[in-house]
Amino acid sequence: MKVGLYFGTFNPIHVGHLIIANYLAENSDLDEVWMVVTPHNPLKKKSGLLEDYHRLHMIHLATERFDKIKPSDIEFKLPQPNYTINTLIHLTEKFPKYEFSLIMGEDNLKSLNKWKNYEQILKDYDIYVYPRISESEVPDEFVNHPKIHKVEAPIIELSSTFIRNSVKEGKDIRPMLDEKVWEYIDHNLFYRK
């Protein structure tokens, strides 16, 4: 089984995340997309990041109707700070019959050469890159790389920061969130301050 790993803080998960995940689940050779929640780094200032379990719960709520999209808390169980290469190696050892790939926006591809052991990631794992509007160019070494697959997913210019700020300002952002995610945020008064 081919699994695409879509990493993020998902603070909160919004329809843009779901559109990208569903696009890849339905329009690539991936069998499933796992939404991997990045845990809060205890050494960093919290700055409005909800507790790990709240963000994971919202992913459960948002993905329960999608058979090919699954929440993952795998990084909660790994030593911090965590690096993508460590997660990939851990998952490959834990699920030897699965083939894991990374899913990332084009903006992240531009800085991939700064990631820990990025050469090993490129040697051992495919990367599915969805388009993002950003300024800088993709480094030449990644332009026609056989392990990097550009996908023509919709360009979604929606961010969790925008959602949080809009909630704080009392704006109605319900169309941008799964209905159950909105209800959870509203019920718990998240992002109001």
N, C-alpha and C positions, 0 to 999 in steps of 0.2 A: 504494500500500500504506500502511495506517495502522499506525504503530508507537508503542507506549506505552513511554516511558522511565522505568524504575524505578531511581532513584539510591540508592546506599547504600555504606557502608564494607563491609558484608557480612563482618563479622569475628567469627564466620563466617556464611556463608549457612546458614539453618535452614529447617525445614519451614514455618514461618510465612511466610517470604518466598516460598517455592514455592507455597503455597496461594493467596496474594494474586495472584501473577503468573499462575498457571494459571487462577484465577477470571476475571481480566480477559481473558486470551487466549481463554477459552471462552464468556464471558457478556457480552461487549461487542462493539462494532464494530471493535475493534482486531484486526489480522491477526497481529501479533507483539508480544511484550513483550521489550525489551532490558534486561538487568540491567547497569546502568552502574556500574562499580566506581569509587568516589571515591578518588583517589590520596592517599597520605599527604602532608600538608602539611609540607615540610621545615623550616618555621619553627616548627612546634608540637612540643611534647613527645610522644614516641612513645606512651607509656602503653598498651603491650600490643597496639598495632595491628600485625598481621602485614604483612610486605612485600607490595607491590602484587601481584606475580606469584603469591604463594601464595593470596591471596584470589581472584584471577581464576581460578586453576586449580581452586579449590573450586567456583566457579560452573560451570565447564566440566563438572566431575564431576557436580554436582547437576542440571544441565539437559540432559545428553546424551540422555535418553529423551524429552524434550519438544520436539516439532517447532516449536512456536510461541514457545518461550522461548529467548533467545540471550544469551550473555555479551557484554559490550562493554568494551573498554579505551580507548574514544575519549578519555576525559579524561586518560589517561596521556600523550597526545601534545600536549596543550594547555598554554599557559603557566599557571604557578601564581602566586598562588592563583587558582582557577578559579571562575567564577560560572555558574549554570545558564543564564542568558541567552546567554553566550558559547558554551556547548556547543550550545544549540538553534540558534543562528545558524550555527555551524560545520557541524552535521549537515544543516541545511536547504540550505546551499550545496553540501555534498559529495554529498548524495542528493536532487537536485531533484524526483525523481518520488515521493518518500516524503512522507507527511504525519505529522509528529511531534506527540506529545502527552506531557504529564507525568502520572505516577502518583505520588500522595502520600497519606499518612495525614492524617486530619482534624486531627491535632495540628499538622502542618506548615502546613496551610491557615490556621490561626489566626495564624501569624506571616508569612504570605506578603507582607503589606504592608511588611515590613522587608527584603525581598529586593531586590537590585540590579535596577533596571528592571522591577519586577514589573508595571507597567502595560503595558509592551510584551509581556511574556509573556502576559498576559491578552488582549491585542488579537490576537496572532498564533497562539496555541496553545491547544488544549483541555487541561483538567486533569481527570483522573479521580481522585476522592477516595474512599478506602475508610475505613470507620469505625474509630475508635480511642476508647478510654475515656480521657478527659482532662477537666480541670476547667473551663477558661475557655471563653468563647463564641466562635463564629466571627464576625468583624467583619461588620457589616451589608452592607458593599459586596460581600461574597462570597456572601451567603445565596441570592439568586436570580439569580446571574450566568449569562448564557447560555453562557459558555465553561467553566463548572464543572459537572461531572457527578458527582453522588453515586452510588456503586455499593453495592449491598447485599451486599458481600463478607462472609465470616465475620469476626467480631472475634477477632483472634489476639493474646493477651496473652503473647507469648513474645519475649524479647529476646536479642540476641547477648551482652549483658553477663551475663545469667543463665546462658547456656551457658558462657561463659568462667569465671565464678565456680564453677560446678558442676564443671567439669573440674578446676579448681585444688583443689577440695575432694574430689576422687576419686569423685564421684557418677557413676552410670550415666545418661547423657543420650542414649543411642543412639536412642530413639524420636523425638527432637527434630531429628535430622539425617538427611540422605540417607546411606545406608550407606557409600558410597564417600567421602563427606566425612568421616564419622566415622573411617574407616580411615586417611585421609590425616592427620587431626589426631592420631590415636593413634600412628601410625608416626613422625611428626615430633616427637612430645612437645610439641605446641603447647599453650599456655595452662596449663602445669603450674605455673609459678611466679607 
